[in-house]
Amino acid sequence: MYNNGVNRFAYLCFLLIFFGKNRKIKIPDMLTQTGNRF
């Protein structure tokens, strides 16, 4: 089974890619922003 941290990370990645494509935002920029939050 996966840890909660892994599930959250995968879920966040999915959201970042999903919203990134919709808003046409660069995915690397989104990843760096979330990386700073953690």
N, C-alpha and C positions, 0 to 999 in steps of 0.2 A: 504493500500500500504506500501511497505517496504521503509525504508530510504536508501539513497545512501550508507551510511556506512555499513548497513546490507548486501546490495547487494555486495559490495566490499569484505566484510569479507567472505561471502559464496563463492564468486568467487575465492578468494585467497585460501580458504580451499580446494576447488576442484582442483586447480592447484597443491597445495602442495601434496595432496593425489595422483594425477595423475602422477606427475613427481617423487614423492617418490617411487611409485611402479615400474616405469620404470627404475630409477637409483638405485633401491634397497637401498634407503636412509631411515633411521629411521624417521618416521613421527613426533615423539615427538621432535627430534632434529630440524627438519624443523620448527615446530611451535614455538620453543623457539627462533630461529634465526629471524623469522618474528616478534615475540613479541618484540624483542629488537629494531627492526627498528621503530615500532610505538611509 
